[in-house]
Amino acid sequence: MNRERGAQYEESEGIVRNGAISAPNWFASFLDQKFKISQRGSTIRTELLAGLTTFATMSYVLAVHPMIMADAGMDRAAVITLTAVVAGVFSVLMALMANLPMVQAPGMGANAIFTYTIILTMGVPLEAALGLVFWSGVIFLLLTVTGVRRMLLDAFPDDLKYALTAGIGLFLMFIGLKGAGIVIAAPAPTLLKIGDIAQPAVLLSLLGVPVVMGLMARRVPGAILIVIALITIAGFFVPGAAPDQPVTRMPEAIVSAPVSFSQYLMILDMGYLFTHIGSAFPVLLTLVFLDLFSSLAAMNAMCQRAGLVDEHGNMIKPTEALSADAIATIGSAMCGTSTTNVYGESAAGIESGGRTGLVALFVGFLFFLALFLNPLLLVIPVQATAPALVFIGLLMFSEVRHINFDNIVLGGSAILTLILMGVTSISDGMALGMIAYTVGTVLTGKARTVHPLGWVLAACFIGYYAMVG
């Protein structure tokens, strides 16, 4: 069947001409053989359209990620270039290593942990934070090639895994709402209160939230990017913090040469982990677990949807795909940014018919083209990116629906995890949730259901709090 479909593809694309490859189409034939396009029931045209769809749905990362990293003290213009380069290079790596229609870029959630928890809350220097990202990638790679990753994942019950994702979603929603001024700090005992939504700039951002939800509900391709563009354009006509200055300022140019990010290359401090092992260890575990959970969940779901599974229903080439993800994290730290991982928005390209790594290859090429749009990306205001963060957080928070609330220990530990992640820090939520689950399970007489590695992790977390307390 595949051979027959491949022959039809070759004839429709004009690759076969009297038993020989015509000169203009030798490259198409090479791509077909390299990426097994016809074998997987696709065409080059379909793969390219799927790549365009994927890029449209995830290109918001070029606006949102630099905004978050700027809060960590990094130069926003340089991070725009850095984001495009990292997304481009490591999407191509995924294409070549695993031949899967999945793309990589600096991850939402991971960048929030990096900026707001590790750097701003814990006071870890930028160089040291990059070092922790580096080591998390190294550990992820070792766990992948040795096959130990499954043991580590099994240490956490599924309910806590769902809570980790939901907790990051809650964290992102708070960041988006606070950044736009929709919520502001309040005196005790109230944690937050509604901001001045009568202000045009705040109202503009607030309206963006239901708009992006509506567009996503209607499955409009690139809905998040569309809302960012609409708010940015509307910002030219809406007064900002100063009455004489609009929310969006005029760009200095449309295109320009990429801004250098050389000041962030290889600045990571790889020794910080060993000199601050007590405080850095929980953070390192958080980075490793989140990368593992998000990567495996996203990859498995998308491969199932695309039919890229083996006879047992497992995703094809898991070691190659996860290794590409781990290498991307190591590489992103060396370049100067937070964890890079597989984007769930790759599903948009899969739904459009993408089945091979040619999708990721094309997306990488589009990110390289985006290097020259720095002036336009720089004028995007926080009011435009806030709705994107809120919606992304909402999607992640929806994992709460999978938590088993009939089991009071699992449900209670999960809720404790996600609430603490939202209002304190990601690592504290994960650690205290694991401790609560382990102790609660022992008290119910079901100690044997706790994974052996779960005992080790709970003991490490308790030891950490005993030292810092």
C-alpha positions as CSV (number, residue, x, y, z in Angstrom):
1,M,0.0,0.0,0.0
2,N,2.8,2.4,0.9
3,R,4.7,1.6,-2.3
4,E,1.6,2.1,-4.4
5,R,0.9,5.4,-2.6
6,G,4.5,6.4,-3.1
7,A,4.4,5.7,-6.8
8,Q,1.2,7.8,-7.1
9,Y,3.0,10.6,-5.3
10,E,6.0,10.4,-7.6
11,E,3.8,10.6,-10.7
12,S,1.7,13.5,-9.3
13,E,4.8,15.4,-8.4
14,G,6.5,14.7,-11.7
15,I,9.5,13.0,-10.1
16,V,9.4,10.0,-12.4
17,R,9.9,10.7,-16.1
18,N,10.3,7.6,-18.3
19,G,12.0,5.7,-15.5
20,A,14.4,8.5,-14.7
21,I,14.4,11.4,-12.3
22,S,14.0,14.7,-14.1
23,A,16.6,17.3,-13.3
24,P,14.3,19.9,-11.8
25,N,12.9,17.4,-9.3
26,W,15.9,15.6,-8.0
27,F,15.7,17.6,-4.8
28,A,12.0,16.6,-4.3
29,S,13.1,12.9,-4.7
30,F,15.9,13.4,-2.2
31,L,13.5,14.9,0.4
32,D,11.0,12.1,-0.2
33,Q,13.6,9.5,0.4
34,K,15.3,11.3,3.3
35,F,12.1,12.0,5.3
36,K,10.0,9.0,4.1
37,I,7.3,11.4,3.0
38,S,5.3,9.2,0.6
39,Q,5.9,6.2,2.8
40,R,4.0,8.0,5.5
41,G,1.2,8.9,3.2
42,S,2.1,12.6,2.8
43,T,3.4,14.9,0.1
44,I,6.0,17.7,0.1
45,R,3.3,20.3,-0.4
46,T,1.3,19.0,2.5
47,E,4.4,19.0,4.7
48,L,5.2,22.6,3.8
49,L,1.7,23.7,4.5
50,A,1.8,21.9,7.8
51,G,5.0,23.7,8.7
52,L,3.5,27.0,7.8
53,T,0.5,26.2,10.0
54,T,2.8,25.2,12.9
55,F,4.9,28.3,12.6
56,A,1.8,30.5,12.6
57,T,0.4,28.9,15.8
58,M,3.7,29.1,17.8
59,S,5.5,32.2,16.5
60,Y,4.1,34.1,19.4
61,V,7.2,32.8,21.2
62,L,9.2,35.5,19.4
63,A,7.2,38.1,21.3
64,V,6.4,36.5,24.6
65,H,9.7,34.8,25.5
66,P,11.9,37.9,25.1
67,M,9.4,39.8,27.2
68,I,9.7,37.3,30.1
69,M,13.5,37.1,29.8
70,A,13.7,40.9,29.8
71,D,12.3,40.7,33.3
72,A,15.4,38.7,34.3
73,G,17.5,41.7,33.2
74,M,18.4,40.4,29.7
75,D,18.3,42.7,26.6
76,R,15.0,42.2,24.8
77,A,16.3,42.8,21.3
78,A,19.2,40.3,21.8
79,V,16.8,37.7,23.2
80,I,14.5,38.1,20.1
81,T,17.5,37.0,18.0
82,L,18.4,34.3,20.5
83,T,14.9,32.9,20.5
84,A,14.8,32.7,16.7
85,V,18.2,31.1,16.5
86,V,17.5,28.5,19.2
87,A,14.0,27.7,17.8
88,G,15.5,27.4,14.3
89,V,18.5,25.3,15.1
90,F,16.8,22.8,17.4
91,S,13.7,22.4,15.3
92,V,16.1,21.4,12.5
93,L,17.9,19.0,14.9
94,M,14.5,17.3,15.7
95,A,13.9,16.9,12.0
96,L,17.2,15.3,11.3
97,M,17.5,13.1,14.4
98,A,14.0,11.9,14.8
99,N,12.2,12.7,11.5
100,L,9.1,13.8,13.4
101,P,6.8,16.7,12.7
102,M,7.5,18.4,16.1
103,V,9.3,21.7,16.6
104,Q,11.3,23.0,19.5
105,A,11.7,26.5,21.1
106,P,12.2,28.0,24.5
107,G,9.4,26.6,26.6
108,M,6.6,28.6,28.2
109,G,6.5,27.8,31.9
110,A,10.1,26.9,31.9
111,N,11.0,30.5,31.1
112,A,8.7,31.7,33.9
113,I,10.4,29.4,36.4
114,F,13.8,30.6,35.1
115,T,12.9,34.3,35.5
116,Y,10.4,34.7,38.3
117,T,11.4,31.8,40.6
118,I,15.1,31.1,40.1
119,I,16.4,34.6,39.4
120,L,13.9,37.1,40.9
121,T,12.6,35.1,43.9
122,M,15.7,33.0,44.8
123,G,18.2,35.7,43.7
124,V,20.3,33.2,41.6
125,P,22.5,35.1,39.2
126,L,21.7,34.8,35.5
127,E,24.9,32.8,34.8
128,A,24.2,30.4,37.6
129,A,20.6,29.9,36.4
130,L,21.8,29.0,33.0
131,G,24.2,26.6,34.6
132,L,21.3,24.8,36.3
133,V,19.4,24.6,32.9
134,F,22.6,23.1,31.4
135,W,22.9,20.4,34.1
136,S,19.1,19.6,33.8
137,G,19.7,19.0,30.1
138,V,22.7,16.7,30.8
139,I,20.7,14.7,33.3
140,F,17.8,14.5,30.9
141,L,20.1,13.2,28.2
142,L,21.6,10.6,30.5
143,L,18.2,9.5,31.7
144,T,17.1,9.1,28.1
145,V,20.1,7.1,26.7
146,T,20.2,4.8,29.7
147,G,16.4,4.2,29.9
148,V,16.2,5.4,33.5
149,R,13.7,8.1,32.6
150,R,10.8,5.8,33.1
151,M,11.8,5.0,36.7
152,L,12.0,8.7,37.5
153,L,8.6,9.4,35.9
154,D,7.0,6.5,37.9
155,A,8.2,8.1,41.2
156,F,5.5,10.7,40.8
157,P,1.9,9.5,40.7
158,D,-0.1,10.6,37.7
159,D,-2.2,13.0,39.8
160,L,0.9,14.9,40.9
161,K,2.1,15.1,37.3
162,Y,-1.2,16.7,36.3
163,A,-0.9,19.1,39.2
164,L,2.6,20.1,38.1
165,T,1.3,21.1,34.7
166,A,-1.7,22.8,36.2
167,G,0.4,24.6,38.7
168,I,2.6,26.1,36.1
169,G,-0.5,27.1,34.2
170,L,-1.8,29.0,37.3
171,F,1.6,30.6,37.7
172,L,1.6,31.8,34.0
173,M,-1.9,33.2,34.4
174,F,-0.9,35.2,37.4
175,I,2.1,36.6,35.5
176,G,0.0,37.6,32.5
177,L,-2.7,39.2,34.6
178,K,-0.3,41.0,36.8
179,G,1.9,42.2,33.9
180,A,-1.1,43.8,32.2
181,G,-2.3,45.4,35.4
182,I,-5.5,43.4,35.4
183,V,-4.7,42.3,39.0
184,I,-2.4,44.1,41.4
185,A,-0.9,43.4,44.9
186,A,-3.3,43.9,47.8
187,P,-2.7,44.4,51.6
188,A,-3.1,41.3,53.9
189,P,-5.1,39.2,54.2
190,T,-6.1,39.5,50.5
191,L,-3.3,38.5,48.1
192,L,-4.5,40.3,45.0
193,K,-7.1,42.7,43.9
194,I,-8.5,43.9,40.6
195,G,-6.5,46.6,38.9
196,D,-7.7,49.8,37.4
197,I,-9.5,48.3,34.4
198,A,-10.9,51.7,33.5
199,Q,-7.4,52.5,32.2
200,P,-7.5,52.1,28.4
201,A,-4.2,50.1,28.4
202,V,-5.5,47.7,31.0
203,L,-8.9,47.4,29.3
204,L,-7.2,46.7,26.0
205,S,-5.3,43.8,27.4
206,L,-8.3,42.4,29.3
207,L,-10.4,42.3,26.2
208,G,-7.7,40.3,24.5
209,V,-8.3,37.3,26.8
210,P,-11.8,36.5,25.6
211,V,-10.9,37.3,22.0
212,V,-8.1,34.7,22.0
213,M,-10.3,32.2,23.7
214,G,-13.0,32.8,21.1
215,L,-10.6,32.4,18.1
216,M,-9.1,29.3,19.6
217,A,-12.5,27.8,20.1
218,R,-13.2,28.4,16.4
219,R,-9.9,26.8,15.6
220,V,-8.5,29.8,13.8
221,P,-4.9,29.1,12.8
222,G,-2.5,31.4,14.6
223,A,-5.1,32.7,17.0
224,I,-2.6,33.8,19.6
225,L,-0.4,35.6,17.1
226,I,-3.5,37.3,15.6
227,V,-4.5,38.7,19.0
228,I,-1.0,39.9,19.7
229,A,-0.9,41.7,16.3
230,L,-4.4,43.2,16.8
231,I,-3.6,44.6,20.3
232,T,-0.2,45.9,19.1
233,I,-1.9,47.7,16.2
234,A,-4.7,49.0,18.5
235,G,-2.0,50.2,20.9
236,F,-1.0,52.9,18.4
237,F,-4.3,54.6,19.2
238,V,-4.6,53.9,23.0
239,P,-2.9,56.1,25.6
240,G,-0.4,54.3,27.8
241,A,1.0,55.1,31.2
242,A,1.8,58.6,30.1
243,P,-1.0,60.4,28.4
244,D,1.2,61.7,25.6
245,Q,2.6,58.2,24.8
246,P,0.6,55.4,23.2
247,V,0.7,51.8,24.4
248,T,2.6,50.9,21.2
249,R,5.4,53.0,19.8
250,M,6.2,53.3,16.2
251,P,8.9,50.9,14.9
252,E,12.2,52.4,13.7
253,A,12.2,50.1,10.7
254,I,10.3,47.1,9.2
255,V,13.4,44.8,8.8
256,S,17.0,45.0,9.9
257,A,20.0,42.9,10.5
258,P,19.7,40.6,13.6
259,V,20.8,42.1,16.9
260,S,23.8,40.2,18.3
261,F,23.3,38.0,21.4
262,S,27.1,37.3,21.8
263,Q,27.0,38.8,25.3
264,Y,25.0,35.7,26.5
265,L,27.0,33.0,24.7
266,M,28.8,30.6,27.1
267,I,28.3,32.8,30.1
268,L,26.8,29.9,32.2
269,D,28.2,29.1,35.6
270,M,28.4,25.3,35.7
271,G,29.9,25.3,39.2
272,Y,27.0,27.0,41.0
273,L,25.2,23.7,41.4
274,F,28.0,22.2,43.4
275,T,28.8,25.2,45.6
276,H,25.1,25.7,46.4
277,I,23.9,22.2,46.3
278,G,21.3,22.6,49.2
279,S,19.3,25.4,47.5
280,A,20.0,24.4,43.9
281,F,19.1,20.7,44.1
282,P,15.3,21.2,44.4
283,V,15.4,23.7,41.5
284,L,17.4,21.3,39.4
285,L,14.9,18.5,40.0
286,T,12.1,20.8,39.1
287,L,13.7,21.6,35.8
288,V,14.4,17.9,35.0
289,F,11.0,16.7,35.9
290,L,9.1,19.4,34.0
291,D,11.2,18.8,30.9
292,L,10.5,15.1,31.2
293,F,6.8,15.4,31.8
294,S,6.1,18.0,29.2
295,S,8.2,16.3,26.5
296,L,6.9,12.8,27.0
297,A,3.3,13.9,27.3
298,A,3.4,16.2,24.2
299,M,5.4,13.7,22.1
300,N,3.2,10.7,22.9
301,A,0.0,12.6,22.3
302,M,1.1,14.0,19.0
303,C,2.6,10.7,17.7
304,Q,-0.7,8.9,18.6
305,R,-2.6,11.5,16.7
306,A,-0.4,11.3,13.6
307,G,-0.3,7.5,13.7
308,L,3.5,7.6,14.2
309,V,3.5,4.6,16.6
310,D,4.8,1.1,16.6
311,E,2.9,-2.2,16.8
312,H,2.5,-1.7,20.6
313,G,1.0,1.8,20.2
314,N,4.2,3.5,21.4
315,M,5.7,6.5,19.7
316,I,8.4,5.8,17.1
317,K,12.0,6.8,17.8
318,P,11.4,7.9,21.4
319,T,15.1,7.8,22.2
320,E,16.0,10.0,19.2
321,A,13.2,12.5,19.9
322,L,13.9,12.8,23.7
323,S,17.7,13.0,23.0
324,A,17.1,15.9,20.6
325,D,15.0,17.6,23.3
326,A,17.7,17.1,25.9
327,I,20.4,18.4,23.5
328,A,18.2,21.4,22.8
329,T,18.1,22.2,26.5
330,I,21.9,21.9,26.8
331,G,22.4,24.1,23.7
332,S,19.9,26.7,24.8
333,A,21.8,27.1,28.1
334,M,25.1,27.5,26.3
335,C,23.5,30.1,24.0
336,G,22.1,32.0,27.0
337,T,18.4,31.2,27.4
338,S,16.0,28.9,29.4
339,T,14.9,25.4,28.7
340,T,14.0,24.5,25.1
341,N,11.4,21.8,24.6
342,V,8.9,20.4,22.1
343,Y,5.9,22.7,21.5
344,G,2.4,21.4,21.8
345,E,1.5,23.7,18.9
346,S,3.1,21.1,16.7
347,A,-0.2,19.4,16.8
348,A,-1.6,22.1,14.5
349,G,0.7,21.0,11.7
350,I,-0.1,17.4,12.4
351,E,-3.8,18.2,12.1
352,S,-2.9,19.8,8.7
353,G,-1.4,16.5,7.5
354,G,2.2,16.9,8.6
355,R,3.8,13.5,9.2
356,T,7.6,13.9,8.8
357,G,10.6,15.9,10.0
358,L,10.2,18.1,6.9
359,V,7.6,20.1,8.9
360,A,10.2,20.9,11.6
361,L,12.8,21.6,9.0
362,F,10.6,24.2,7.3
363,V,9.6,25.8,10.6
364,G,13.3,26.1,11.5
365,F,13.8,27.9,8.2
366,L,10.9,30.3,9.0
367,F,12.5,31.1,12.3
368,F,15.7,32.0,10.6
369,L,13.8,34.4,8.3
370,A,12.2,35.9,11.5
371,L,15.7,37.0,12.5
372,F,15.2,40.1,10.4
373,L,11.9,41.2,11.9
374,N,13.5,42.5,15.2
375,P,12.2,46.1,14.8
376,L,8.6,44.9,14.5
377,L,8.9,42.5,17.4
378,L,10.4,45.1,19.7
379,V,7.4,47.3,19.6
380,I,5.0,44.6,20.8
381,P,3.8,45.9,24.3
382,V,3.2,43.8,27.4
383,Q,-0.5,44.5,27.0
384,A,-0.4,42.4,23.8
385,T,1.6,39.4,25.2
386,A,-0.4,39.2,28.5
387,P,-3.5,37.6,27.0
388,A,-1.2,35.0,25.3
389,L,0.3,34.1,28.7
390,V,-3.1,33.9,30.4
391,F,-4.5,31.6,27.6
392,I,-1.4,29.4,27.6
393,G,-1.7,29.2,31.4
394,L,-5.4,28.3,31.0
395,L,-4.5,25.4,28.6
396,M,-2.0,24.0,31.1
397,F,-4.3,24.5,34.1
398,S,-7.0,22.4,32.3
399,E,-4.9,19.3,33.2
400,V,-6.6,19.6,36.6
401,R,-9.6,17.7,35.1
402,H,-7.5,14.5,35.2
403,I,-6.9,14.6,38.9
404,N,-8.6,11.9,41.0
405,F,-10.4,13.9,43.7
406,D,-12.1,10.7,45.0
407,N,-8.8,9.8,46.5
408,I,-8.4,12.4,49.3
409,V,-4.6,11.8,49.6
410,L,-3.9,12.1,45.8
411,G,-6.4,14.8,45.3
412,G,-5.3,16.8,48.3
413,S,-1.6,16.5,47.5
414,A,-2.3,17.6,43.9
415,I,-4.3,20.6,45.0
416,L,-1.6,21.6,47.5
417,T,1.0,21.2,44.8
418,L,-0.7,23.4,42.2
419,I,-1.8,26.1,44.7
420,L,1.7,26.4,46.2
421,M,3.2,26.5,42.7
422,G,0.9,29.4,41.8
423,V,1.4,31.6,44.9
424,T,4.9,30.7,46.1
425,S,7.3,28.9,43.8
426,I,7.3,26.0,41.3
427,S,10.0,24.0,43.2
428,D,8.3,24.5,46.6
429,G,5.0,23.3,45.2
430,M,6.5,20.2,43.7
431,A,8.5,19.4,46.9
432,L,5.8,20.0,49.4
433,G,3.2,18.1,47.3
434,M,5.5,15.1,47.1
435,I,6.1,15.1,50.9
436,A,2.3,15.4,51.5
437,Y,1.6,12.5,49.2
438,T,4.2,10.2,50.8
439,V,3.2,11.0,54.4
440,G,-0.5,10.8,53.6
441,T,-0.1,7.4,51.8
442,V,1.8,6.0,54.8
443,L,-0.9,7.1,57.2
444,T,-3.5,5.3,55.1
445,G,-1.6,2.1,55.4
446,K,-0.6,2.0,51.7
447,A,3.1,2.7,52.1
448,R,3.9,-0.1,49.5
449,T,2.2,1.9,46.8
450,V,4.9,4.6,47.0
451,H,7.6,4.1,44.4
452,P,11.0,3.4,45.9
453,L,12.4,6.5,44.2
454,G,9.5,8.5,45.6
455,W,10.8,7.7,49.1
456,V,14.2,9.0,48.1
457,L,12.8,12.2,46.7
458,A,10.6,12.9,49.7
459,A,13.5,12.3,52.1
460,C,15.7,14.7,50.0
461,F,13.0,17.4,50.1
462,I,12.5,17.0,53.9
463,G,16.2,17.2,54.4
464,Y,16.4,20.4,52.3
465,Y,13.7,22.1,54.3
466,A,15.4,21.0,57.5
467,M,18.6,22.6,56.4
468,V,17.1,25.9,55.2
469,G,14.6,26.2,58.0
